[in-house]
Amino acid sequence: MTLPTAEDIARARAVAERRMTPEEFHAYIDAPMSDAEREEILSLHRWFCMRYPTPLERLEASRRAWKNAQAMMPEAARAHGSGRSRP
């Protein structure tokens, strides 16, 4: 697997952190979810709950996944923050 470059991360961050206009925001959140998208989400949720049946197992799995994702990030991405949402 090829890791993203610092430039790739900067481009992705610029897109993810840009300010949307109120019109763009409402167009995004008001767009209807397709039946296929809904079924995919429900299917993933069912799988996750079967694979990790207790809340503690789900939390541990999420923490492991985040730790693994951080290990794959270049240092510039890790230095940007903890991954927690900002106020």
Helices and strands as residue ranges (DSSP letters): H 6-17, H 22-30, H 35-51, H 55-72, H 75-80
